[in-house]
Amino acid sequence: MTTPRPDQLERKVQQLDNDVQAIYEMVARIEGTLRRHSNRFDEIGGRLDQMDGRLDQMDGRLDQMDGRLDQMDGKLDEVLRRLDRR
């Protein structure tokens, strides 16, 4: 096995150093992207929580309306029953 020349060794070390620096830069960019995504997910989660609250309110109102319609249905049945007796 031959020993690399000093200039080849220096070039190889320099290339490896450049590769390591490039990897650090990629990791830093990935970290920034992940941070932005996390922030956006937090915003979206907050909006979904608000929408969930509003849907719960709407569900409550629909339940009230359903109850009132049931009452009206009962009253209408009573009116029709009375009309049928005539």
C-alpha positions as CSV (number, residue, x, y, z in Angstrom):
1,M,0.0,0.0,0.0
2,T,1.4,3.4,-1.0
3,T,1.4,6.4,1.3
4,P,-0.4,9.4,0.0
5,R,1.8,12.4,-0.8
6,P,1.6,15.3,1.7
7,D,-0.2,17.5,-0.8
8,Q,-2.8,14.8,-1.5
9,L,-3.3,14.3,2.2
10,E,-3.8,18.0,2.8
11,R,-6.3,18.2,-0.1
12,K,-8.2,15.2,1.3
13,V,-8.3,16.8,4.8
14,Q,-9.5,20.1,3.3
15,Q,-12.2,18.3,1.3
16,L,-13.4,16.5,4.4
17,D,-13.4,19.8,6.4
18,N,-15.5,21.3,3.6
19,D,-17.9,18.4,3.6
20,V,-18.3,18.7,7.4
21,Q,-19.0,22.4,7.1
22,A,-21.5,21.8,4.3
23,I,-23.3,19.2,6.5
24,Y,-23.4,21.7,9.4
25,E,-25.0,24.3,7.1
26,M,-27.6,21.7,5.9
27,V,-28.5,20.8,9.4
28,A,-28.8,24.5,10.3
29,R,-31.2,25.0,7.4
30,I,-33.2,21.9,8.3
31,E,-33.4,23.1,11.9
32,G,-34.7,26.5,10.7
33,T,-37.3,24.9,8.5
34,L,-38.4,22.6,11.4
35,R,-38.7,25.6,13.7
36,R,-40.9,27.5,11.1
37,H,-43.0,24.4,10.6
38,S,-43.5,23.9,14.4
39,N,-44.5,27.6,14.7
40,R,-47.0,27.2,11.8
41,F,-48.4,24.0,13.4
42,D,-48.9,25.8,16.7
43,E,-50.8,28.6,14.8
44,I,-52.9,26.0,13.0
45,G,-53.6,24.2,16.3
46,G,-54.7,27.4,17.9
47,R,-57.1,28.1,15.0
48,L,-58.5,24.5,15.2
49,D,-59.1,25.0,18.9
50,Q,-61.1,28.1,18.2
51,M,-63.1,26.4,15.5
52,D,-63.7,23.5,17.8
53,G,-65.1,25.9,20.4
54,R,-67.4,27.5,17.8
55,L,-68.6,24.1,16.6
56,D,-69.4,23.2,20.2
57,Q,-71.5,26.4,20.5
58,M,-73.3,25.6,17.2
59,D,-73.9,22.0,18.4
60,G,-75.5,23.4,21.6
61,R,-77.7,25.8,19.6
62,L,-78.7,23.0,17.2
63,D,-79.7,20.8,20.2
64,Q,-81.8,23.7,21.5
65,M,-83.5,24.1,18.1
66,D,-84.1,20.3,18.0
67,G,-85.8,20.5,21.4
68,R,-88.0,23.3,20.3
69,L,-88.9,21.5,17.1
70,D,-89.8,18.4,19.1
71,Q,-92.1,20.6,21.2
72,M,-93.7,22.1,18.1
73,D,-94.1,18.6,16.7
74,G,-95.9,17.6,19.8
75,K,-98.2,20.6,19.7
76,L,-98.9,20.1,16.0
77,D,-99.8,16.4,16.7
78,E,-102.2,17.7,19.5
79,V,-103.8,20.2,17.1
80,L,-104.3,17.6,14.4
81,R,-105.7,15.1,16.9
82,R,-108.2,17.8,18.1
83,L,-109.1,18.6,14.5
84,D,-109.7,14.9,13.7
85,R,-112.2,14.7,16.7
86,R,-114.5,17.2,15.1
